[in-house]
Amino acid sequence: MSPLPAPGAPLPHYVSTAPFDPHATETMTAAQSRIHLASQKQLMWWKFKQHRLALTSGIFLAAVYLMILIVEFLAPYGLHTRNVDYIHAPPQTVHFFDKGNFVGPFVYGRSMTLDIDTLRRVYADKPNDVQPIRFFCRGDSYRFWGLVASNYHLVCP
C-alpha cells in the first residue's frame, strides 16, 4: 500500500498535453458515427419520421395552414352571409348518382316544416329537386387579403 501524500501536497498523476482523439480509443461503425455526429435537429427529424401518425398529422396541419392563405376563395359564402331559412338545418350529403345515373356532385333541395308539438324545424330532402354543385363560379364578393376585390369561389351552392 502506498503512503498518503502530506496534506496540501499535489496528488501524483499524469496529464497528457496531446489532444484527445475519441476515434483512437474506440472504433465506431459508419452508422454509429453518423448518429454521434448528427445535430440535435437531425436527431429529432429522424425520430419524427419513424412515427407515421405524427408525420401524417404534420402534413395535414401544414396543408390547413396553407389553405388559410386562400380561405376567401375556398369559402362558399361571404363572412357576413347568413341564410335564416335554414338556420338549424343539418349538413347535406353530397350525391353523385340520381336514379342510377351519374349526374355529378349535387345535393337535393330541402323543405322545412314546423312541428307544432315540439316547435322544432324539421327538414326533409326533396328527391325531385336536384341542385348541382358548381365549381369556380361567382358568389358573394370579398376582398382577397384585403387588397383585391373578387367574387370567385371554388364551390358555389
N, C-alpha and C positions, 0 to 999 in steps of 0.2 A: 504494500500500500504506500502511495506517495504521500509525503508530508504536505500539509496545507500551507499555502503561502502566508506570509505575515499579513496582518490586517492592513488594508490600504495599498498593498502591493499589487501590480498588474498581474492578471492571470496569464499563464503561458499558453499562447495559441498562435496559429499561423493564418494570415490573411493574404490571399493572392492578389497581386495587382493586375493580373490579366483579366480581360473582360469575360463575362460568363457566357458560355455558348450552350443553350439548352439542348441543341441537336446533338452535341457531343456526349451528353450524359445519357440520353435515351433516344433511340431512333423511333420515328413515327412513320406510319403509312401515309400515303397521299391523302386519303380521306380524313385521317386524324389531323394532319397538318392543315387541311382546308378548314376544318371546324375550329381549330385553335387560332387560326389567323383571321377568321371572319369577324366582321364588325358586329356590334350589337344589333344593328338594323338588319343585317343579313340573317343573323340567327333567328330573329323574330319573324322575318318573312318566310324562312324555311319551315318554321313551326306552324305558321298560319296556313301555308299551302297544304299541309297534311290534313287539315280539318275541312272536309268538303262542305259541310253546312255553313261554316264561317265564311268560306270563300264564296259560296252562292249568295249568302246574305250580303256580303260586301259588294258583290256585283249588282245585286238588286238595289241596294242603298245608293250606289253610285248612279244607277240609271234614274232613280227617283230624283236625286239632286240635279241631274242634267235636265230632267223634264221640267223642273222649276223654272228654267230659263225661258221656256216657251209655253208656260201654263195658260196664257191668254188664248193662244191658238188651239190648245188641246181641249179647253173647256167648251161645252156645247152652248152654254148660256153666259151672259154677262154677269158681272159681280152683283149687280143690284136687281137682276131679273127674278121675279117671283110669280109663279103660276098658282093663284089661290084656289083654282078649281080642283087641283089635285094635291092639296097641301099635305094630306096624310096618306097618300097613295103609296102602296109598296112598290119596290122596283119591279120592272117588267123583264120578262125573259126575251132574249133576242132569238128569233127563229130564222131558219134558212129555207125550210120546206113548207109549202102550203098545199094541203090536199095531195101530198105525194109528189109535187113538182117543185124543183129548185127555183126559188124566187130571188134569192139573195138575202142579205140581212134585213129584217123587218121586225116590227112589233105590231101587235093587234091594238086596235082602238079600245078605249075604256069607256064604260058608263058608270055613273055614280048614282047610288040610291041611298036615301037616308032611312036607317032602321028606326022606326018610331019608338019601339020598346026600349032600346039601349041608347038612342041618339048617336049612333055610330054611322060613319060613312062607310058604305060597302061598295067596293069597286069590283066590276066584272069585265072580263075581256069580251070584245065583240069580234068573233072569228071572221065575220064578213067584211070587217073594216081593216084591211091590210095597209099599214103605213110604213113605206120603205125608209130605211136609214140612209141618209145621204152623206157622202164624203166630200171634203174640200168644197164647201159651199159657203154662201153668205148667211150671216146670222146677226146677233147683237153686235153693235160697234164697240170697240175698245181701243186703247192706246197701247201699242206694243212697247214695253219697257218705259211707258210714259212719254214716248217720243213720236212714234209714227202711228197715225190713225189708220185703223183697218177694221174690217168686218168679216174676214175669212176665218172659218173654223174647220178643224179636222172632221168632226162629226156634227151633223145637224139633225135634230129630231123631225 
